[in-house]
Amino acid sequence: MKIGFVGLGQMGRVMVPLLFRDDWRITGLDISRPDSLPSALVFTTRLADTGTNDLIVPTSPDGRVATRGVGKLVDAGWQAPFTRL
């Protein structure tokens, strides 16, 4: 499974390494790459790079930011499921 994480702050930084244990491919988006992420993570600063995933997980603590990002993907025609934590 390919999962896109939008936000690699306090929550995303903890969750992403755990998902690599299940051999899932993870694309992580944030404005800058945190030092403590696994090297196998595909890191990006572009929202469009998360659009090829099977699932997207917005982890921004600000729901308005997450909603805008998801809205941009939907407007671009992306149809995979989203989940909100």
SULVENPE-V292553 format. One record per residue. N is the residue number from 0. SS is DSSP state (H for helix, E for strand, - for the rest). D_LAST is the distance of its C-alpha to the last C-alpha in Angstrom with 1 decimal. Layout:
n: (N,N)
ss: (SS,SS)
d_last: (D_LAST,D_LAST)
This chain:
n: (0,1,2,3,4,5,6,7,8,9,10,11,12,13,14,15,16,17,18,19,20,21,22,23,24,25,26,27,28,29,30,31,32,33,34,35,36,37,38,39,40,41,42,43,44,45,46,47,48,49,50,51,52,53,54,55,56,57,58,59,60,61,62,63,64,65,66,67,68,69,70,71,72,73,74,75,76,77,78,79,80,81,82,83,84)
ss: (-,E,E,E,E,E,-,-,-,H,H,H,H,H,H,H,H,H,H,H,-,-,-,-,E,E,E,E,E,-,-,-,-,-,-,-,-,-,-,-,-,E,E,E,-,-,H,H,H,H,-,-,-,-,E,E,E,E,-,-,-,-,H,H,H,H,H,H,H,H,H,H,H,H,H,-,-,-,-,-,E,E,E,E,-)
d_last: (18.3,17.4,13.9,13.3,11.0,11.4,11.6,13.1,13.3,12.7,9.3,10.2,13.7,13.1,11.0,13.3,16.5,15.5,14.9,18.4,19.9,19.3,21.1,18.3,19.0,16.5,16.9,15.4,15.9,16.6,19.7,21.2,20.8,20.1,22.9,21.1,19.5,21.2,24.0,23.0,20.0,20.9,20.3,20.6,20.7,21.0,18.3,20.7,20.6,17.2,18.6,20.2,17.3,16.6,12.8,10.9,7.5,7.4,6.5,9.0,9.3,11.5,10.2,13.7,13.6,10.7,12.5,15.8,14.8,13.6,16.7,18.9,18.0,18.7,21.9,22.9,22.8,19.8,19.0,16.5,13.3,10.0,6.6,3.8,0.0)
